[in-house]
Every structure is written in C-alpha cells, then in structure tokens.
Amino acid sequence: MKTQPARVFAEIIERVQKGEAPPLRPDVPRNPPDASPAAVPLLSHCWEEAPELRPDFTEIKKTIRSFNKGK
C-alpha cells in the first residue's frame, strides 16, 4: 500500500473541518490495487453525501468482521 505524507492527511482534515461546499468526497476507485474488492462498496457507502445513507459503526464493524471471517 502506498503511504501518504502527513501533509496530505492534514489537508483532508482541514478541508473537512472548514465544511467546504460541496463537501470533500474522495473518488473511490472500483478496483483499487491495494484494497480488497469486497471493501470497495463499504468505502463508497462511508462517503455517501447524505449522512443517513452512511453505515453506522455497528454496520461497519460487522462488514469488516465478515471480511476476516468473524475474527
């Protein structure tokens, strides 16, 4: 996995905190080279524009556990 410089993460945090219009939403690639294909739908749902469409932490945890076969 490619490591991002700390300044990239700091910029993302700053942009989210400022409440940009339109809100910052990253592009989630369909076939990221360094992620499980099963994780892509979860990533996309976490970045939904409407908060009510985003999974809660219980759902996220359940989904991640299913990736790890219940671990």
Order of alpha helices (4+ residues) and beta strands (2+ residues): alpha-alpha-alpha
